[in-house]
Amino acid sequence: MMYMRILLIVLVCLGKLSAQCVSKTVSLGNFKTVSGKEIKDCIIGYSTIGKLNAGKSNVVLFPTWITGKSEEMCHEIVPLLMDTAGLYVVVVDAFGNGISSSPSNNSSFGEVTIGDMVNSQYELLTRHLRINHVKVLMGGSMGGLQVMEWLVSYPGFADNVISISGSPKLSTYDIMLWKTIAAMLSIPGKDEEFKELALQMASNVNMLNIYTPSYWIRSAKQEKVDSIMFARQTDLLKRMKPEDYLCQVNAIITHDIYQSSGKTIADMKKQIKAKTLIIVSKSDHLVNPQSSIDLAKTIGATLLELDSDCGHADFLFCERALVKETVTRFLRQ
């Protein structure tokens, strides 16, 4: 999830920063969360690619992943994963990313869930953009978690749904991992210097799990370890406040579409209305793929299982061409 700097360098070298994006923020007023608490003067950011057609039938909603910013993802990520020609892509900043309302920019901000992120996006689309239906709902990583929540919260809202390295619920391993990261970030309290150190340590844990052990062994020399870790830590410190990162981590920990919807996996074939593509990596150590595989088989979704040692980053690096080809074919069917 925190590999934006390396990706940006790669894309610059390949000359692929071609998407033209427009970024905005809107006010949602006082936003009520799933817990019943309010985020006062709530704002939400978003970036768009393309033009909305007269019938509003070409909309793609693309939620951001953890630490993701809509402007960056609009330019750098979306065009890698799908053909945007003729589409109006709305990339929405998730709560807690420092652009939309977050602990760092709103004193009334408390804990939020993946469901709160989804509800804020629904409000943005329907109230402010006057969009009541989308052609495609697509997201990766934490964006994939949001896509799964969309499926049960607003089951008729999208024609096509694509979840990449997401999950309907976390595995035991996932929860252990994210709770470890959350504990690291919580220990410093209000000590700003200690909070930055905790964020650096959380970055290390995250980095170990984005890829697989075999990936690191084959791709990084031992003498480069310190410089790799330092670069990752520095990048994250520039991108994210510790309290914002903790906010998004806590939202991930509580994610479970069966709990939020009150439905079982057996109910999902009737609950989920959209044509669905689920893409996972067999070697994902950050978001275990089994829950997504089980859901795909239950509802008869199209399932793509990536198989390399890139782990969670498989869809952006080792198998990016296959992912884009599969997404393109799925949307043309």
C-alpha positions in Angstrom: 0.0 0.0 0.0 2.9 2.4 0.6 4.8 2.0 -2.6 3.7 5.2 -4.3 7.2 6.8 -4.6 8.7 3.8 -6.3 5.7 3.5 -8.6 5.9 7.2 -9.5 9.6 6.8 -10.5 8.7 3.8 -12.7 5.8 5.6 -14.4 8.0 8.7 -15.1 10.5 6.5 -16.7 7.9 4.8 -18.8 6.3 8.1 -19.8 2.8 7.1 -18.7 1.7 10.2 -16.6 -0.8 11.2 -19.2 -4.2 11.3 -17.5 -5.7 14.8 -17.1 -7.4 15.2 -13.7 -9.5 17.8 -12.0 -9.4 17.9 -8.2 -12.0 19.4 -5.9 -13.4 19.3 -2.4 -17.0 19.7 -1.3 -18.7 20.1 2.1 -21.0 17.4 3.4 -22.0 19.6 6.4 -22.4 17.6 9.6 -21.9 14.0 8.7 -23.3 11.3 10.9 -21.2 8.2 11.2 -22.3 4.6 11.6 -21.7 4.9 15.3 -24.1 7.8 15.5 -21.4 10.5 16.1 -21.0 13.5 13.9 -18.1 14.8 11.9 -18.8 18.6 12.0 -18.0 20.6 8.9 -17.2 17.4 7.1 -15.4 17.7 3.7 -14.6 15.1 1.0 -12.1 15.4 -1.8 -12.3 13.9 -5.2 -10.5 14.0 -8.6 -12.0 13.2 -12.0 -10.8 12.0 -15.4 -12.8 12.5 -18.6 -16.3 14.1 -19.2 -19.7 13.1 -17.9 -22.0 12.2 -20.8 -25.5 13.5 -21.1 -27.1 10.4 -19.8 -24.6 10.1 -16.9 -24.1 6.5 -18.0 -20.3 6.5 -18.2 -19.4 7.0 -14.5 -16.6 5.0 -12.7 -16.3 5.3 -9.0 -12.8 4.6 -7.7 -12.1 4.9 -3.9 -8.6 5.5 -2.7 -6.5 2.9 -0.8 -4.8 3.4 2.5 -2.6 6.6 2.4 -3.9 7.2 -1.2 -4.7 10.6 -2.5 -7.2 11.0 -5.3 -5.1 13.4 -7.3 -2.1 11.1 -7.3 -4.2 8.0 -8.0 -6.1 9.8 -10.8 -2.9 10.6 -12.6 -0.8 7.6 -11.8 -2.9 4.5 -10.9 -6.3 4.5 -12.7 -4.9 4.5 -16.2 -2.7 1.5 -15.4 -5.6 -0.6 -14.4 -8.3 0.3 -16.9 -8.9 2.0 -20.3 -10.5 5.3 -19.3 -11.5 6.3 -22.9 -15.1 7.5 -22.9 -15.5 7.2 -19.2 -15.9 9.7 -16.4 -13.8 8.4 -13.5 -14.4 9.8 -10.0 -11.6 9.0 -7.6 -12.7 9.8 -4.1 -10.4 10.6 -1.1 -11.3 8.2 1.7 -11.8 9.6 5.2 -8.5 9.8 7.1 -6.2 10.4 4.1 -5.5 14.1 5.0 -7.6 15.5 2.1 -11.1 14.4 3.1 -12.0 14.9 6.8 -9.3 13.3 9.0 -8.0 13.5 12.5 -5.3 15.9 11.3 -7.7 18.5 9.8 -10.9 18.2 11.8 -11.0 18.4 15.6 -14.4 16.7 15.7 -13.2 13.7 13.8 -13.5 10.4 15.7 -13.1 6.8 14.6 -14.7 5.8 11.3 -15.5 2.6 9.5 -15.2 1.4 5.9 -19.0 1.9 5.9 -18.6 5.5 6.8 -16.2 6.0 3.8 -18.8 4.4 1.5 -21.7 6.5 2.9 -19.7 9.7 2.4 -19.0 8.7 -1.2 -22.7 7.9 -1.8 -23.6 11.3 -0.4 -21.0 13.0 -2.7 -22.3 11.3 -5.7 -26.1 11.6 -5.1 -26.3 15.0 -3.4 -23.5 17.0 -4.9 -22.8 15.4 -8.3 -26.4 14.3 -8.9 -25.2 10.9 -10.0 -27.6 8.1 -8.9 -26.0 5.1 -10.6 -22.5 4.2 -11.9 -21.3 2.0 -14.7 -18.3 0.7 -12.8 -17.3 0.6 -9.2 -13.6 -0.3 -8.8 -11.0 -0.3 -6.2 -7.8 -1.9 -5.0 -6.5 -2.8 -1.5 -8.4 -0.6 1.0 -10.3 0.6 -2.1 -11.3 -3.0 -2.6 -12.6 -3.2 0.9 -14.8 -0.2 0.2 -16.0 -1.8 -3.0 -17.1 -4.9 -1.0 -19.0 -2.6 1.4 -20.7 -0.8 -1.5 -21.9 -4.2 -2.8 -24.0 -4.8 0.4 -24.8 -1.2 1.4 -26.0 0.0 -2.0 -26.5 -3.2 -4.0 -28.2 -1.7 -7.1 -25.9 1.3 -7.5 -23.4 -0.1 -9.9 -23.7 -2.2 -13.1 -20.2 -3.6 -12.8 -18.1 -4.1 -9.6 -14.3 -4.8 -9.6 -12.5 -5.6 -6.3 -8.7 -5.9 -6.6 -6.8 -7.3 -3.6 -9.7 -6.4 -1.4 -11.8 -8.7 0.9 -15.3 -8.9 2.3 -13.9 -9.6 5.7 -10.4 -9.8 7.2 -8.8 -13.1 8.1 -7.4 -13.9 11.5 -3.9 -13.2 10.2 -5.0 -9.9 8.7 -6.5 -8.7 12.0 -3.3 -9.7 13.9 -1.2 -7.8 11.4 -3.3 -4.6 11.5 -3.8 -4.7 15.2 0.0 -4.9 15.6 0.4 -1.8 13.4 -2.4 0.0 15.3 -0.8 -0.8 18.7 2.5 0.7 17.4 0.8 3.9 16.4 -1.2 4.2 19.6 1.7 3.8 22.1 3.2 7.4 21.7 0.0 9.2 22.7 0.5 12.9 21.9 4.3 12.8 21.8 4.9 14.1 18.2 8.5 12.9 17.9 7.6 9.5 19.2 4.6 9.4 16.9 6.9 9.8 13.9 9.1 7.0 15.1 6.1 4.8 15.6 5.0 5.6 12.0 8.4 4.5 10.8 8.2 1.2 12.6 4.6 0.7 11.2 6.0 1.4 7.8 8.6 -1.4 8.2 5.9 -3.9 9.2 3.7 -2.9 6.3 6.6 -3.1 3.9 7.4 -6.7 5.0 3.8 -7.7 4.2 3.2 -5.9 0.9 5.6 -8.2 -0.8 6.6 -11.8 0.0 9.9 -13.0 1.5 11.0 -14.5 -1.8 10.3 -11.2 -3.5 12.6 -9.3 -1.1 15.3 -12.0 -1.3 15.5 -11.9 -5.1 15.0 -8.2 -5.6 17.0 -6.4 -2.8 20.6 -6.9 -1.9 21.4 -7.2 1.8 23.5 -4.0 1.8 20.6 -2.1 0.4 18.2 -2.9 3.3 18.8 0.2 5.4 18.4 2.5 2.4 15.2 0.8 1.2 13.7 1.0 4.7 14.7 4.7 5.1 13.2 5.6 1.7 9.9 4.0 2.6 9.8 5.6 6.1 10.7 9.1 4.7 8.0 8.8 2.0 5.3 7.8 4.4 6.2 10.6 6.8 5.8 13.1 4.0 2.5 11.6 2.9 0.7 10.9 6.1 0.2 12.1 9.6 0.5 9.2 12.2 -3.0 9.9 13.5 -4.5 9.7 10.0 -2.7 6.5 9.2 -4.0 5.0 12.5 -7.5 6.2 11.6 -7.5 4.2 8.3 -5.8 1.2 10.0 -8.6 1.0 12.6 -11.2 1.3 9.8 -9.6 -1.7 8.1 -9.5 -3.8 11.3 -13.3 -3.6 11.8 -14.2 -4.3 8.1 -16.7 -7.2 7.7 -19.5 -6.9 5.2 -21.4 -9.8 6.8 -21.5 -8.0 10.1 -22.4 -4.6 8.6 -25.1 -6.0 6.4 -26.5 -8.7 8.8 -26.2 -11.2 6.0 -24.4 -14.5 5.7 -22.2 -15.5 2.7 -25.1 -17.7 1.6 -27.4 -14.6 1.3 -24.9 -12.8 -1.0 -26.1 -14.4 -4.2 -29.4 -12.6 -3.8 -28.0 -9.5 -2.1 -25.4 -8.6 -4.7 -26.9 -7.3 -7.9 -23.9 -6.2 -9.9 -21.8 -8.2 -12.4 -18.7 -8.7 -10.3 -15.0 -9.3 -11.0 -12.8 -10.3 -8.0 -9.0 -10.2 -8.4 -6.7 -11.6 -5.7 -3.1 -12.6 -5.3 -2.5 -16.1 -4.0 0.6 -14.8 -2.2 -1.0 -11.7 -0.6 0.3 -11.3 3.0 -1.4 -8.0 3.6 -5.0 -8.9 2.7 -5.5 -12.6 2.7 -7.4 -13.7 -0.5 -9.4 -16.6 0.9 -12.5 -14.6 1.9 -12.7 -13.0 -1.6 -12.3 -16.4 -3.2 -15.1 -17.9 -1.1 -17.4 -14.9 -2.0 -16.6 -15.1 -5.7 -17.4 -18.8 -5.8 -20.6 -18.3 -3.8 -22.1 -15.5 -6.0 -20.6 -16.8 -9.3 -18.4 -13.8 -9.8 -15.5 -13.8 -12.3 -12.4 -14.7 -10.4 -8.8 -14.0 -11.3 -6.1 -15.4 -9.0 -2.7 -13.8 -9.6 0.2 -16.1 -9.0 3.6 -14.4 -8.4 5.7 -13.5 -5.4 4.8 -9.8 -5.6 2.1 -10.5 -3.0 -0.2 -7.5 -2.3 1.5 -5.4 -5.0 1.0 -8.1 -7.7 -1.7 -6.1 -9.4 0.5 -3.1 -9.9 3.8 -4.7 -10.7 4.2 -8.3 -11.7 0.8 -8.9 -13.2 -0.3 -5.3 -14.1 -0.8 -6.1 -17.8 -2.9 -9.2 -17.0 -5.1 -7.2 -14.6 -5.7 -4.4 -17.2 -6.5 -7.0 -19.9 -8.9 -8.8 -17.6 -10.6 -5.6 -16.5 -11.0 -4.5 -20.1 -12.4 -7.8 -21.2 -14.8 -8.0 -18.3 -16.2 -4.5 -19.0 -16.7 -5.4 -22.7 -18.6 -8.5 -22.1 
